[in-house]
Amino acid sequence: MKFNICSFGSSNSFLWPKSKSYSGESLDLAMNHLNTFDANMGGTETYRAIEATIDKRFGDIPLEVIVLTDGDIWQQESLFAYVNEQVESSKGNIRVFTLGIGNGVSSALIEGLARAGNGFAQSVQDGERLDSSVVRMLRGSLSPHVTNYTLEVKYEAGDDGFELIERPTDSMKLLPKEEKQPSKPASVSLFNSSIDEKQLNTEMENATANLPNIPYPKLLQAPHNIPSLFAFSRTTIYLIMSPETPPQIPKSVILRGTTTEGIELNIEIPVEVLSTPARTIHQLAAKKAVQDLEEGRGWIFDAKDAATGALVKDKYPSTFSDLVKKEAVRLGEKFQVSDSLSSLTLLKTYVSAIHVALNIFMSDIVTQ
């Protein structure tokens, strides 16, 4: 195991140019270095510190980043986008764990950064001891890297006696809907004083009508990418099922994954069907899906054209950000809080959500 220490504020510096192997000597050097720490480095340039840490990594071994911070940063979205990109390009070999210290730390920063980095976030208040939190993060960083997590929904047997299994990833290859031909705009004079400004404003607000008509997945998973699972951290995954899914009742979901050593893992989790429909889970699922979109993830980022195999974000680069906003608005409007369930029954048949609370010990998974 190799390690290094990065101190950051308005600038950043490392204990060593490259990480060193853990030994009694390197540990003593690190402990002596910690005794020199002082809060005298100015602002909080977290982005540059994480960027420098990733640049210095050894490419042939996984990187575990533990971030301790007591503040906030501007432009969190840029940091999340960068970490998203690095985690994806490394095929999950980078994980980021965050520890917020004190009452002034930004929960949005530490939680968003941990989500982007496939780790988990913790926080301690002023006067609390850090020991247990740091040990928990170290345990998390030493847990095996499991990639390619997928969920499968197993339905009850139909009339033919066969069980049907569906995967959310099957909905990622999309056949674009038939697009309406835009009507030719009317020609008006630049000096026509009779132009209705209110009408023009309405047309600008309805600009989303001219966006590419992308079909929505019939089985929506949130978060879209299942994060790393840790023995002492609970992960919640939602599945929103549209009327296009099979009419049979789901009886279980199967979680699958593969370790970096090639060991295949799986666990089957039974589904409990509520006797009375409830909307809370739907709203939690929609909130998680919108959060995914806000942080540069979500189903639409991986959606592909079935004919060409091109990613939607590459096929429509000029309007993709508007498509993301449109999807977030769609989810927000469909699952908004209301006085009755009428807003949910507009799906004609039903919309079900599977709320899977996964409190899984990695040692138990390996034995599957």
C-alpha positions in Angstrom: 0.0 0.0 0.0 1.2 3.5 -0.9 0.1 6.8 0.6 0.7 10.5 0.4 -0.6 13.7 2.1 -1.8 16.8 0.3 -2.2 20.1 2.1 -4.4 22.6 0.3 -5.8 26.1 0.7 -5.3 28.8 -1.9 -2.5 26.5 -3.2 -1.6 22.8 -2.5 1.6 20.9 -1.6 2.4 17.2 -1.1 4.6 15.5 1.5 6.3 13.6 -1.3 6.4 14.1 -5.1 5.0 10.5 -5.5 3.3 8.3 -3.0 5.5 6.1 -0.9 5.0 2.5 0.4 3.6 2.3 3.9 6.4 1.4 6.4 7.5 2.4 9.9 9.8 5.0 8.4 7.3 6.6 6.1 4.7 6.6 8.9 7.1 8.5 11.2 7.8 11.0 8.4 4.0 11.5 7.9 3.4 11.9 11.6 6.1 14.5 11.9 4.7 16.3 8.9 1.2 16.4 10.5 2.7 18.2 13.6 3.7 21.1 11.3 0.1 21.7 10.1 -1.4 25.1 10.6 -4.5 26.8 9.1 -2.5 29.3 7.2 -3.0 28.4 3.5 -5.7 30.8 2.7 -8.9 29.8 0.8 -10.2 26.4 -0.1 -9.1 25.3 -3.6 -10.4 21.8 -3.3 -10.7 21.4 -7.1 -7.0 22.0 -7.7 -6.0 19.7 -4.8 -8.0 16.8 -6.1 -6.9 17.4 -9.6 -3.2 17.3 -8.5 -3.8 14.2 -6.5 -5.3 12.3 -9.4 -2.6 13.6 -11.7 0.0 12.1 -9.3 -1.6 8.7 -9.0 0.0 5.4 -10.1 -2.2 4.2 -13.0 -1.7 0.5 -12.3 -3.3 0.5 -8.8 -6.6 1.9 -7.5 -6.6 5.4 -5.9 -8.5 6.1 -2.7 -8.8 9.8 -1.9 -9.8 10.9 1.7 -10.7 14.6 1.8 -10.9 16.5 5.1 -12.4 20.0 4.9 -14.0 22.5 7.1 -15.4 24.9 4.5 -17.2 25.3 1.2 -16.1 26.1 -2.4 -17.5 28.0 -5.3 -18.6 26.2 -8.5 -19.2 22.8 -6.9 -20.7 21.5 -10.2 -17.3 21.8 -11.9 -15.6 19.7 -9.2 -18.4 17.1 -9.4 -18.2 16.9 -13.2 -14.4 16.5 -13.1 -14.6 13.7 -10.5 -17.4 12.0 -12.5 -15.2 12.0 -15.6 -12.2 10.7 -13.8 -14.1 7.9 -12.1 -15.6 6.9 -15.4 -12.4 7.0 -17.3 -10.6 4.9 -14.6 -13.4 2.3 -14.8 -14.1 2.8 -11.1 -10.5 2.6 -9.9 -10.8 6.0 -8.2 -12.9 6.5 -5.1 -13.3 9.7 -3.0 -14.3 9.7 0.7 -15.1 13.0 2.4 -15.0 14.1 6.1 -16.6 17.5 7.0 -15.2 19.1 10.1 -17.0 21.7 12.1 -20.3 23.6 11.9 -19.3 25.7 8.8 -18.7 22.8 6.4 -21.0 22.5 3.4 -23.0 19.3 3.4 -23.7 19.7 -0.3 -20.0 19.7 -1.0 -19.0 16.7 1.0 -22.0 14.6 0.1 -22.0 15.6 -3.6 -18.2 14.9 -3.9 -18.6 11.5 -2.2 -21.4 10.6 -4.6 -19.4 11.6 -7.6 -16.4 9.7 -6.3 -18.3 6.4 -5.4 -17.4 6.8 -1.7 -19.3 8.0 1.3 -19.4 11.2 3.3 -19.2 11.8 7.1 -19.2 14.9 9.3 -18.2 15.7 12.8 -19.1 18.8 14.8 -16.7 21.0 16.7 -15.3 19.2 19.7 -16.1 15.7 18.4 -13.4 13.1 18.1 -12.3 12.1 14.6 -11.1 8.6 15.4 -14.1 6.5 14.5 -14.9 8.5 11.4 -11.3 8.2 10.1 -11.2 4.5 10.8 -14.5 4.0 9.0 -13.1 5.7 5.9 -9.9 3.7 6.1 -12.0 0.5 6.2 -14.0 1.7 3.2 -10.9 2.5 1.2 -9.5 -1.0 1.9 -12.7 -2.7 0.8 -12.5 -4.4 -2.6 -13.4 -2.5 -5.8 -16.6 -3.9 -7.3 -17.5 -2.7 -10.8 -20.4 -3.1 -13.2 -23.1 -3.2 -10.5 -26.4 -4.0 -12.2 -30.0 -4.6 -11.0 -32.3 -7.1 -12.6 -36.1 -7.3 -11.9 -37.5 -10.8 -11.8 -41.3 -11.0 -12.4 -43.8 -13.7 -11.4 -44.3 -16.4 -13.9 -46.9 -15.5 -16.6 -49.5 -17.8 -18.2 -46.8 -19.5 -20.2 -45.0 -20.5 -17.0 -41.8 -18.6 -17.8 -40.3 -16.0 -15.5 -39.4 -12.7 -17.1 -36.2 -10.7 -16.1 -35.7 -7.0 -17.1 -32.7 -4.8 -16.7 -32.8 -1.0 -16.5 -29.7 -0.9 -18.8 -31.9 -2.5 -21.6 -33.7 0.8 -21.8 -30.6 2.8 -22.6 -30.7 2.0 -26.4 -33.4 4.3 -27.6 -35.3 4.6 -30.9 -36.0 8.3 -31.3 -39.6 9.1 -31.5 -41.0 10.5 -34.7 -40.1 14.2 -34.7 -42.6 16.8 -35.8 -41.6 19.0 -38.7 -41.2 22.6 -37.5 -43.6 25.0 -39.1 -42.2 27.8 -41.1 -42.1 31.0 -39.0 -44.1 34.0 -40.1 -42.2 36.9 -41.7 -42.6 40.2 -39.8 -41.1 43.6 -40.3 -38.3 44.7 -38.0 -40.2 47.9 -37.5 -43.7 46.4 -37.0 -45.0 48.1 -33.9 -47.9 45.7 -33.6 -45.8 42.7 -32.6 -47.2 41.2 -29.4 -44.3 41.1 -26.9 -46.2 38.8 -24.6 -46.7 36.3 -27.5 -43.0 36.5 -28.2 -42.1 35.8 -24.6 -44.5 32.8 -24.6 -42.8 31.4 -27.7 -39.4 31.8 -26.0 -40.6 30.0 -22.9 -42.0 27.1 -25.1 -38.6 26.7 -26.8 -38.4 23.2 -25.3 -41.0 22.1 -27.9 -38.3 22.2 -30.5 -36.0 19.9 -28.7 -35.3 16.4 -30.0 -38.1 14.0 -28.9 -36.2 11.5 -26.8 -38.3 8.5 -25.4 -38.0 7.9 -21.7 -36.8 4.5 -20.4 -39.6 2.2 -19.3 -37.6 1.1 -16.3 -35.8 4.1 -14.6 -33.1 3.4 -12.0 -32.0 6.1 -9.6 -29.1 6.5 -9.0 -28.4 5.5 -12.6 -25.0 4.1 -11.7 -25.0 2.0 -8.5 -22.2 3.3 -6.3 -19.7 1.3 -4.3 -21.3 -0.7 -1.4 -19.7 -0.7 2.0 -20.3 -2.9 5.0 -21.3 0.0 7.3 -23.0 2.4 4.9 -26.6 2.0 3.6 -27.3 2.5 -0.1 -30.8 3.2 -1.4 -31.6 2.3 -5.0 -35.0 3.1 -6.7 -36.7 1.6 -9.7 -39.6 3.5 -11.3 -41.6 1.2 -13.5 -43.8 2.7 -16.3 -46.9 1.1 -17.9 -44.7 -0.3 -20.7 -43.1 -2.8 -18.2 -44.6 -6.4 -18.0 -48.0 -6.6 -16.2 -46.8 -9.3 -13.8 -45.9 -8.3 -10.3 -42.1 -8.1 -9.5 -41.1 -10.7 -7.0 -37.4 -10.0 -6.5 -34.5 -7.9 -7.7 -31.0 -9.4 -8.4 -27.9 -7.3 -7.7 -24.8 -8.3 -9.6 -21.3 -7.1 -9.7 -17.7 -8.1 -10.5 -14.6 -7.5 -8.4 -11.4 -6.2 -10.0 -10.0 -9.8 -9.5 -12.9 -11.1 -11.7 -15.0 -12.6 -8.9 -18.7 -12.4 -9.8 -21.0 -11.4 -7.0 -24.8 -11.6 -6.8 -27.6 -11.4 -4.3 -31.4 -11.8 -4.8 -33.6 -9.5 -2.7 -37.3 -10.2 -2.4 -39.8 -7.4 -3.2 -42.5 -6.6 -0.7 -45.7 -5.3 -2.4 -47.5 -2.7 -0.4 -51.1 -3.4 0.4 -52.0 0.2 0.0 -50.4 2.4 -2.7 -48.1 5.1 -1.4 -46.7 8.1 -3.1 -43.7 8.9 -0.8 -41.4 6.3 -2.4 -42.3 7.7 -5.8 -41.3 11.2 -4.7 -38.1 10.0 -3.1 -37.2 8.1 -6.3 -37.9 11.2 -8.5 -35.8 13.3 -6.2 -32.9 10.9 -6.5 -33.2 10.8 -10.3 -33.3 14.7 -10.5 -30.3 14.8 -8.1 -28.4 12.5 -10.5 -29.2 14.9 -13.4 -28.1 18.0 -11.4 -24.8 16.4 -10.7 -24.0 15.3 -14.3 -25.2 11.7 -14.1 -28.5 10.0 -14.9 -29.9 7.8 -17.6 -29.9 10.4 -20.3 -26.1 10.7 -20.1 -25.7 7.0 -21.1 -28.7 6.8 -23.5 -27.8 5.7 -27.0 -29.4 5.9 -30.4 -30.4 2.3 -31.2 -29.7 2.7 -34.9 -26.3 4.3 -34.8 -25.1 3.5 -31.2 -24.2 7.2 -30.7 -24.7 8.7 -27.3 -27.6 11.2 -27.2 -25.2 13.7 -25.6 -22.9 13.4 -28.7 -25.7 13.3 -31.2 -27.3 16.5 -29.9 -24.4 18.5 -28.2 -26.0 21.9 -28.7 -29.3 21.0 -27.0 -28.2 18.3 -24.6 -28.1 20.6 -21.5 -31.7 21.6 -22.4 -32.7 17.9 -22.7 -31.3 17.3 -19.2 -33.3 20.2 -17.8 -36.4 19.0 -19.6 -36.1 15.6 -18.1 -35.6 17.1 -14.6 -38.7 19.2 -15.1 -40.7 16.2 -16.3 -39.8 14.2 -13.2 -40.5 17.1 -10.9 -43.9 17.7 -12.4 -45.0 14.1 -12.6 -44.1 13.2 -9.0 -44.8 16.5 -7.3 -46.5 16.6 -3.9 -50.3 17.0 -4.3 -53.4 16.6 -2.2 -54.4 13.3 -3.8 -52.9 10.6 -5.9 -54.4 12.0 -9.0 -51.1 13.2 -10.3 -49.8 9.6 -10.1 -52.8 7.9 -11.7 -52.3 9.8 -15.0 -50.0 6.9 -16.0 -53.2 5.1 -17.1 -52.3 1.8 -15.5 -49.9 2.1 -12.7 -46.4 3.3 -11.8 -44.6 1.2 -9.2 -41.4 1.9 -7.4 -39.2 -0.6 -5.8 -37.4 0.8 -2.9 -34.4 -1.4 -2.2 -32.5 -0.5 1.0 -29.2 -2.3 0.7 -27.4 -2.7 4.0 -24.9 -5.2 2.6 -21.7 -6.4 4.2 -19.0 -7.0 1.5 -17.8 -10.1 3.2 -21.2 -11.6 2.9 -21.4 -10.7 -0.8 -18.1 -12.4 -1.6 -19.5 -15.7 -0.2 -22.4 -15.7 -2.7 
